[in-house]
Amino acid sequence: MIRNLVRIYLVWAALLTLASSGSLSGLEPSEIALLINQTNPDSLRIAESYCLKRGVPGDHIIAVTVADTDNLWRPYYHDRVAEPVSRWLRQDQRYRTIRCLVCCYGVPLRVGSVSLR
């Protein structure tokens, strides 16, 4: 009985230690970037509001210009979204600190599959 209590105590102690470490804590505002669609005026307004309420730096908004649609053709996505985001992350080595990319309203939801031809 006492061994079981000791085991339970050790498990809870380990879980509490993990929970209080930085690896399981929430994201800091400086670790977040927001992706917006410049062709959708609401996208920027929502991102600015998010930054204000969450304390995310205003220069952590990545603006891309894409069609205001739910789906993107893969080459279009690569040229208009992936490349600009990659450039932004490489600038000043932001990839070292950004842990989360929030896609705001107006950013397409789906990317078409890769053609096997």
C-alpha positions as CSV (number, residue, x, y, z in Angstrom):
1,M,0.0,0.0,0.0
2,I,2.7,2.5,1.0
3,R,4.7,1.6,-2.2
4,N,1.6,2.4,-4.3
5,L,1.2,5.8,-2.6
6,V,4.9,6.5,-3.1
7,R,4.6,5.6,-6.8
8,I,1.5,7.8,-7.2
9,Y,3.3,10.7,-5.4
10,L,6.4,10.3,-7.7
11,V,4.2,10.3,-10.8
12,W,2.4,13.4,-9.7
13,A,5.6,15.1,-8.8
14,A,7.0,14.3,-12.2
15,L,3.9,15.6,-14.0
16,L,3.9,18.8,-12.0
17,T,7.6,19.4,-12.8
18,L,6.9,18.9,-16.5
19,A,3.9,21.1,-16.4
20,S,5.8,23.9,-14.8
21,S,8.7,23.7,-17.3
22,G,8.9,25.9,-20.3
23,S,8.3,23.0,-22.7
24,L,4.7,22.6,-21.7
25,S,3.9,26.2,-20.9
26,G,1.8,28.3,-23.3
27,L,3.1,30.3,-26.1
28,E,4.6,33.7,-25.5
29,P,3.4,36.5,-27.7
30,S,6.9,36.8,-29.2
31,E,6.6,33.2,-30.4
32,I,3.5,33.9,-32.6
33,A,3.3,35.2,-36.1
34,L,0.1,35.9,-38.0
35,L,-0.6,35.2,-41.7
36,I,-3.0,37.6,-43.4
37,N,-4.4,38.0,-46.9
38,Q,-3.9,41.5,-48.3
39,T,-6.8,41.2,-50.6
40,N,-9.2,40.8,-47.7
41,P,-9.6,43.9,-45.6
42,D,-11.0,42.0,-42.7
43,S,-7.9,39.8,-42.5
44,L,-5.7,42.8,-41.4
45,R,-8.3,44.1,-39.0
46,I,-8.6,40.7,-37.3
47,A,-4.8,40.3,-37.1
48,E,-4.4,43.8,-35.6
49,S,-7.0,43.1,-33.0
50,Y,-5.4,39.7,-32.2
51,C,-2.0,41.4,-31.7
52,L,-3.5,44.1,-29.5
53,K,-5.4,41.6,-27.3
54,R,-2.6,38.9,-27.1
55,G,0.4,41.3,-27.0
56,V,1.8,39.9,-30.2
57,P,4.3,42.4,-31.8
58,G,2.8,44.2,-34.7
59,D,5.8,43.3,-36.9
60,H,4.8,39.7,-36.6
61,I,2.1,40.0,-39.3
62,I,3.0,38.4,-42.5
63,A,1.0,39.7,-45.4
64,V,0.5,37.7,-48.6
65,T,-1.5,38.4,-51.7
66,V,-3.7,35.5,-52.7
67,A,-7.1,35.0,-54.1
68,D,-9.9,35.4,-51.6
69,T,-11.0,31.7,-51.9
70,D,-10.9,28.6,-49.8
71,N,-8.7,26.6,-52.2
72,L,-5.3,27.3,-53.8
73,W,-3.5,25.5,-56.6
74,R,-0.2,24.1,-55.2
75,P,2.2,26.1,-57.4
76,Y,0.3,29.3,-56.6
77,Y,0.5,28.4,-52.9
78,H,4.2,27.8,-53.2
79,D,4.9,31.2,-54.9
80,R,2.4,33.3,-53.0
81,V,2.4,31.8,-49.5
82,A,5.2,29.4,-48.8
83,E,8.0,31.5,-50.2
84,P,7.0,34.8,-48.6
85,V,6.5,33.1,-45.2
86,S,9.9,31.3,-45.6
87,R,11.6,34.7,-46.4
88,W,10.0,36.3,-43.4
89,L,11.1,33.5,-41.1
90,R,14.7,33.7,-42.4
91,Q,14.8,37.5,-41.9
92,D,16.7,38.1,-38.7
93,Q,16.5,34.4,-38.0
94,R,12.9,34.6,-36.8
95,Y,12.6,30.9,-37.4
96,R,14.5,30.5,-34.1
97,T,11.8,32.1,-32.0
98,I,8.5,31.7,-33.9
99,R,6.7,28.5,-32.8
100,C,3.2,29.2,-34.1
101,L,1.8,30.6,-37.3
102,V,-1.8,31.8,-37.0
103,C,-3.7,31.9,-40.3
104,C,-6.2,34.8,-40.1
105,Y,-9.6,35.1,-41.8
106,G,-9.2,35.4,-45.5
107,V,-6.2,33.0,-45.8
108,P,-7.2,30.0,-48.0
109,L,-8.0,26.8,-46.1
110,R,-6.8,24.1,-48.5
111,V,-4.0,23.5,-51.0
112,G,-4.4,21.2,-53.9
113,S,-2.5,18.0,-54.1
114,V,0.7,17.5,-55.9
115,S,0.4,16.3,-59.5
116,L,2.2,12.9,-60.0
117,R,2.6,13.5,-63.8
